[in-house]
Amino acid sequence: MKALSKHRVIDMALGPNHSAVLVEQGHVYTFGNNQEGQLGLGNTKPRDAPGMVKQLYDRSISVSIFACIQVVF
């Protein structure tokens, strides 16, 4: 994936509908379905390529476990 080619991936969660990637700098990238805005990109457009979650840009994320799940009610 070109958007991540310059980054070292630390962790990722791959779900059936959307995925999240944590890179070494502590930034989070997401992609996939986005009907409810679950990618955190400020819209509800689906993404084929990873987009940086800008709301988390100022924060250094250091978690080692992600989860991308779908909850059905």
RAGIJO-V657252 format. One record per pair of residues at least 12 apart in sequence whose ideal C-beta (glycine too) atoms are under 10 Angstrom apart, sorted by the first residue. I is the first residue (numbers start at 1). J is the second residue. If there is no record, write none. Layout:
[[I | J] [I | J]]
This chain:
[[1 | 21] [1 | 29] [1 | 31] [1 | 48] [1 | 49] [1 | 50] [2 | 49] [2 | 50] [3 | 21] [3 | 29] [3 | 31] [3 | 47] [3 | 49] [3 | 50] [3 | 51] [3 | 52] [4 | 21] [4 | 23] [4 | 29] [4 | 31] [4 | 49] [4 | 50] [6 | 23] [7 | 21] [7 | 22] [7 | 23] [7 | 24] [7 | 25] [7 | 27] [7 | 29] [7 | 50] [8 | 23] [8 | 24] [8 | 25] [9 | 21] [9 | 22] [9 | 23] [9 | 24] [9 | 29] [10 | 22] [10 | 23] [10 | 24] [10 | 25] [10 | 26] [10 | 27] [10 | 61] [10 | 62] [10 | 63] [10 | 64] [10 | 66] [11 | 23] [11 | 28] [11 | 61] [11 | 62] [11 | 63] [11 | 64] [11 | 65] [11 | 66] [12 | 29] [12 | 50] [12 | 66] [12 | 68] [13 | 30] [13 | 65] [13 | 66] [13 | 67] [13 | 68] [13 | 69] [14 | 32] [14 | 66] [14 | 68] [15 | 32] [15 | 33] [15 | 38] [15 | 66] [15 | 67] [15 | 68] [15 | 69] [15 | 70] [16 | 32] [16 | 33] [16 | 68] [16 | 69] [16 | 70] [17 | 32] [17 | 33] [17 | 34] [17 | 35] [17 | 38] [17 | 46] [17 | 68] [17 | 69] [17 | 70] [18 | 30] [18 | 31] [18 | 32] [18 | 33] [18 | 34] [18 | 35] [18 | 36] [18 | 38] [18 | 39] [18 | 40] [18 | 46] [18 | 47] [18 | 68] [18 | 69] [18 | 70] [19 | 31] [19 | 32] [19 | 33] [19 | 39] [19 | 47] [19 | 50] [19 | 66] [19 | 68] [20 | 32] [20 | 38] [20 | 39] [20 | 40] [20 | 50] [20 | 53] [20 | 66] [20 | 67] [20 | 68] [21 | 50] [21 | 52] [21 | 66] [22 | 56] [22 | 61] [22 | 62] [22 | 63] [22 | 64] [22 | 65] [22 | 66] [23 | 50] [23 | 52] [23 | 61] [25 | 57] [25 | 60] [25 | 61] [26 | 56] [26 | 57] [26 | 59] [26 | 60] [26 | 61] [26 | 62] [26 | 63] [27 | 52] [27 | 53] [27 | 54] [27 | 56] [27 | 57] [27 | 59] [27 | 60] [27 | 61] [28 | 40] [28 | 50] [28 | 51] [28 | 52] [28 | 53] [28 | 54] [28 | 55] [28 | 56] [28 | 57] [28 | 59] [28 | 61] [28 | 63] [28 | 66] [29 | 41] [29 | 47] [29 | 49] [29 | 50] [29 | 51] [29 | 52] [29 | 53] [30 | 47] [30 | 50] [30 | 51] [30 | 52] [30 | 53] [30 | 66] [30 | 68] [31 | 46] [31 | 47] [31 | 48] [31 | 49] [31 | 50] [31 | 51] [32 | 46] [32 | 47] [32 | 48] [32 | 50] [32 | 68] [33 | 46] [33 | 47] [33 | 70] [34 | 46] [34 | 47] [34 | 51] [38 | 68] [38 | 69] [38 | 70] [39 | 51] [39 | 53] [39 | 68] [40 | 52] [40 | 53] [40 | 54] [40 | 55] [40 | 56] [41 | 53] [41 | 54] [41 | 55] [42 | 54] [42 | 55]]
